[in-house]
Amino acid sequence: MQQTLKHYEHNNFARLLQAELGADMAHHLLARFEVGSSTYWSGATVFWLRDELGRARSGQVVLFDEQGKTVKQLAPDGTRKRCTTWVHTAYASRCAKHRLEQPAWLQSYLNPTNDVKKVPCLYGLAQLKTVPASYPVAIVEAPKTAILCAAYFPAFVWLAVGALSYLNVDRLQAVYAHPITLYPDASADGSAFNTWARKAAELRGKGFKINVSDMMESCADNHKQAGSDLADLLLEAGKNRGYPAFWDEQCAN
């Protein structure tokens, strides 16, 4: 894992952060969220998932374009597929391609009897070590969104669940003590908001202090059709947002 936390000059997402936020804030966020670089695709990014005990559980590999959108490539079956995979899948594929023996850690990770090592968790949990249990948490779908939102909305600890359907008790157990606000992506028919609203009601029944923001429901129709998220709105706003004064303090810590 540690060896991936560099070569940001070749990392499309790291370069985007620097262009949008400046070198200091980009460096701060890359370190805070332990963002890695991958050569599986040229310019790819690794979002490492650590659990509440600090154990690395997995790593998502994603290739972004210059606008921060996930690249889609033409698959053999003629469909366009998103350039996203997992570190263990990418490593296994590379070993097979070059006829290399899988290292011991990969064999152990892929062993179906070792499911405990792959217990899913929220992205960004390491941040909770620096805040009290009363500190509010915001949860979005994608790691990219959590990172960008952390730059502009420091009143929350920003975490990502990975996908709309991944929101469940097991993944949220580590933030049970925190007040939680969910920020689902926009959707043309409001299904994303409704799905998380139903899940939030279920979680409140289990003792979670959780609410759902309808911020993305007020987006323009083009954003709803595209399934945009908070990161898309921030990137679209571009440099017109200005330079928040609190960045200086954040980058110094």
C-alpha positions as CSV (number, residue, x, y, z in Angstrom):
1,M,0.0,0.0,0.0
2,Q,2.6,2.5,1.1
3,Q,4.5,2.2,-2.2
4,T,1.5,3.5,-4.1
5,L,1.3,6.8,-2.1
6,K,3.5,8.7,-4.6
7,H,4.0,9.4,-8.3
8,Y,1.1,11.9,-8.2
9,E,2.4,13.7,-11.3
10,H,1.2,10.7,-13.3
11,N,-2.1,10.3,-11.3
12,N,-5.0,12.0,-13.2
13,F,-7.1,12.5,-10.0
14,A,-4.2,14.0,-8.1
15,R,-3.5,16.4,-11.0
16,L,-7.2,17.4,-11.0
17,L,-7.1,18.1,-7.3
18,Q,-4.0,20.3,-7.8
19,A,-5.6,22.2,-10.7
20,E,-8.8,22.8,-8.8
21,L,-7.6,23.3,-5.3
22,G,-3.9,24.3,-5.5
23,A,-0.8,22.3,-4.6
24,D,-1.1,22.7,-0.8
25,M,-4.7,21.6,-0.4
26,A,-4.2,18.8,-2.9
27,H,-1.2,17.5,-1.0
28,H,-3.2,17.8,2.3
29,L,-6.1,15.7,0.9
30,L,-4.0,13.1,-0.8
31,A,-2.2,12.4,2.5
32,R,-5.4,12.6,4.6
33,F,-7.3,10.1,2.5
34,E,-4.2,8.0,1.6
35,V,-4.8,8.2,-2.1
36,G,-2.6,6.0,-4.2
37,S,-1.4,5.7,-7.8
38,S,-1.7,2.7,-10.0
39,T,-0.2,1.7,-13.4
40,Y,-3.0,-0.8,-14.1
41,W,-4.3,2.0,-16.3
42,S,-2.0,4.9,-17.1
43,G,-3.0,7.7,-14.8
44,A,-5.1,5.6,-12.5
45,T,-5.9,6.2,-8.8
46,V,-6.2,3.9,-5.8
47,F,-8.7,4.6,-3.0
48,W,-7.5,2.5,-0.1
49,L,-10.1,1.3,2.4
50,R,-9.1,1.0,6.0
51,D,-11.4,-0.2,8.7
52,E,-11.9,1.6,12.1
53,L,-8.8,-0.3,13.5
54,G,-6.6,1.0,10.7
55,R,-6.4,-2.3,8.8
56,A,-6.2,-2.1,5.0
57,R,-9.2,-4.1,3.7
58,S,-9.1,-3.3,0.0
59,G,-8.3,-0.8,-2.6
60,Q,-10.5,0.5,-5.5
61,V,-8.6,1.3,-8.7
62,V,-10.3,4.0,-10.9
63,L,-9.2,5.8,-14.0
64,F,-10.5,9.4,-14.3
65,D,-10.3,11.8,-17.3
66,E,-9.2,15.4,-17.0
67,Q,-12.7,16.5,-15.9
68,G,-12.8,14.0,-13.1
69,K,-15.2,11.6,-14.9
70,T,-14.6,7.9,-14.8
71,V,-13.2,6.8,-18.1
72,K,-15.2,4.2,-20.1
73,Q,-13.5,1.9,-22.6
74,L,-14.8,-0.4,-25.3
75,A,-15.1,-4.0,-24.1
76,P,-14.7,-7.1,-26.3
77,D,-18.5,-7.5,-26.3
78,G,-18.9,-4.0,-27.8
79,T,-20.2,-2.4,-24.6
80,R,-18.5,0.6,-22.9
81,K,-17.4,-0.3,-19.4
82,R,-16.1,1.9,-16.6
83,C,-12.4,1.7,-15.9
84,T,-12.8,0.6,-12.2
85,T,-11.6,-2.5,-10.5
86,W,-10.0,-3.7,-7.2
87,V,-6.4,-3.9,-6.3
88,H,-6.5,-7.7,-5.7
89,T,-8.3,-8.2,-9.0
90,A,-5.9,-6.1,-10.9
91,Y,-2.9,-7.8,-9.4
92,A,-4.3,-11.3,-10.1
93,S,-4.9,-10.3,-13.7
94,R,-1.4,-9.0,-14.1
95,C,0.0,-12.2,-12.6
96,A,-2.0,-14.3,-15.0
97,K,-1.1,-12.1,-18.0
98,H,2.6,-12.4,-17.3
99,R,2.5,-16.0,-16.0
100,L,3.8,-15.0,-12.6
101,E,3.1,-16.8,-9.4
102,Q,0.7,-15.0,-7.1
103,P,2.4,-13.6,-4.0
104,A,1.4,-15.2,-0.7
105,W,-0.6,-12.2,0.4
106,L,-2.7,-12.4,-2.7
107,Q,-3.3,-16.1,-2.5
108,S,-4.4,-15.6,1.1
109,Y,-6.7,-12.7,0.2
110,L,-8.3,-14.6,-2.6
111,N,-8.9,-17.7,-0.4
112,P,-12.6,-17.9,0.1
113,T,-12.1,-19.1,3.7
114,N,-10.6,-15.7,4.5
115,D,-13.7,-13.6,4.0
116,V,-13.1,-11.8,7.3
117,K,-10.2,-9.9,5.6
118,K,-12.6,-8.5,3.0
119,V,-15.3,-7.2,5.4
120,P,-16.5,-4.0,3.7
121,C,-16.1,-0.7,5.3
122,L,-16.6,3.0,4.6
123,Y,-13.9,4.9,2.8
124,G,-12.1,7.5,4.9
125,L,-12.6,6.0,8.4
126,A,-9.1,6.9,9.6
127,Q,-10.3,10.5,10.0
128,L,-12.5,9.5,12.9
129,K,-9.4,9.1,15.1
130,T,-9.0,12.8,15.2
131,V,-12.5,13.9,16.1
132,P,-14.9,13.2,19.1
133,A,-17.9,10.9,18.7
134,S,-20.2,14.0,18.6
135,Y,-18.6,15.2,15.4
136,P,-21.0,15.0,12.4
137,V,-20.3,12.7,9.6
138,A,-21.4,13.1,6.0
139,I,-21.7,10.0,3.7
140,V,-21.6,10.1,-0.1
141,E,-21.4,7.3,-2.7
142,A,-17.9,7.8,-4.2
143,P,-14.5,8.4,-2.6
144,K,-13.8,11.1,-5.2
145,T,-16.8,13.0,-3.9
146,A,-15.8,12.6,-0.2
147,I,-12.4,14.0,-0.9
148,L,-13.6,17.0,-2.8
149,C,-16.3,17.8,-0.3
150,A,-13.8,17.6,2.5
151,A,-12.0,20.6,1.0
152,Y,-15.1,22.8,1.1
153,F,-17.3,21.6,3.9
154,P,-15.0,20.9,6.9
155,A,-18.0,20.9,9.3
156,F,-18.3,17.2,8.5
157,V,-16.0,14.3,8.3
158,W,-16.6,13.1,4.8
159,L,-16.8,9.4,4.1
160,A,-17.9,7.2,1.1
161,V,-19.9,4.0,1.1
162,G,-18.9,3.0,-2.4
163,A,-22.3,2.6,-4.1
164,L,-26.0,3.4,-3.6
165,S,-26.8,-0.2,-2.6
166,Y,-23.9,-0.6,-0.2
167,L,-25.6,1.5,2.6
168,N,-26.3,-1.0,5.4
169,V,-25.8,-1.6,9.2
170,D,-22.5,-3.5,8.8
171,R,-20.8,-0.6,6.8
172,L,-22.1,2.1,9.1
173,Q,-21.4,0.4,12.4
174,A,-18.1,2.3,12.8
175,V,-20.0,5.6,12.8
176,Y,-22.9,4.5,15.0
177,A,-22.0,7.1,17.7
178,H,-21.9,10.0,15.2
179,P,-24.7,12.2,13.9
180,I,-24.9,11.2,10.2
181,T,-26.1,13.0,7.1
182,L,-26.5,11.1,3.8
183,Y,-25.9,12.8,0.5
184,P,-27.2,10.5,-2.3
185,D,-26.4,11.3,-5.9
186,A,-29.0,13.0,-8.1
187,S,-31.3,10.7,-10.2
188,A,-33.9,11.4,-12.9
189,D,-36.8,9.9,-11.0
190,G,-35.6,10.6,-7.4
191,S,-34.9,6.9,-6.8
192,A,-31.5,7.5,-5.3
193,F,-32.9,9.8,-2.7
194,N,-35.9,7.6,-2.0
195,T,-33.7,4.5,-1.6
196,W,-31.5,6.2,1.0
197,A,-34.5,7.8,2.7
198,R,-36.0,4.3,3.2
199,K,-32.6,3.0,4.4
200,A,-32.2,5.9,6.8
201,A,-35.6,5.2,8.4
202,E,-34.6,1.6,8.9
203,L,-31.3,2.6,10.5
204,R,-33.0,5.1,12.8
205,G,-35.0,2.2,14.0
206,K,-31.7,0.5,15.0
207,G,-30.5,3.6,17.0
208,F,-28.6,5.5,14.3
209,K,-28.8,9.3,14.4
210,I,-29.2,9.7,10.6
211,N,-30.8,12.0,8.1
212,V,-30.9,12.4,4.4
213,S,-30.1,15.6,2.5
214,D,-32.3,16.5,-0.5
215,M,-29.7,18.9,-1.9
216,M,-29.2,17.0,-5.1
217,E,-33.0,16.8,-5.7
218,S,-33.0,20.5,-6.5
219,C,-30.5,20.1,-9.3
220,A,-31.2,21.0,-12.9
221,D,-32.7,18.3,-15.0
222,N,-29.4,17.7,-16.9
223,H,-27.7,16.8,-13.6
224,K,-30.5,14.5,-12.6
225,Q,-30.4,12.7,-16.0
226,A,-26.6,12.3,-15.6
227,G,-26.8,11.1,-12.0
228,S,-24.5,13.9,-10.8
229,D,-23.2,14.2,-7.3
230,L,-21.7,16.9,-5.1
231,A,-18.3,16.6,-6.7
232,D,-19.7,17.2,-10.2
233,L,-21.3,20.4,-8.9
234,L,-18.1,21.6,-7.3
235,L,-16.0,20.8,-10.3
236,E,-18.6,22.5,-12.6
237,A,-18.5,25.7,-10.4
238,G,-14.7,25.7,-11.0
239,K,-12.6,28.6,-9.8
240,N,-15.6,30.9,-9.3
241,R,-15.9,29.4,-5.9
242,G,-12.9,31.4,-4.6
243,Y,-10.3,30.4,-2.0
244,P,-11.8,29.6,1.4
245,A,-9.8,31.2,4.2
246,F,-9.9,28.1,6.3
247,W,-7.7,26.2,3.8
248,D,-4.6,27.8,5.2
249,E,-5.3,26.4,8.7
250,Q,-6.2,23.0,7.3
251,C,-3.1,22.7,5.2
252,A,-0.9,23.7,8.2
253,N,-2.2,20.8,10.3
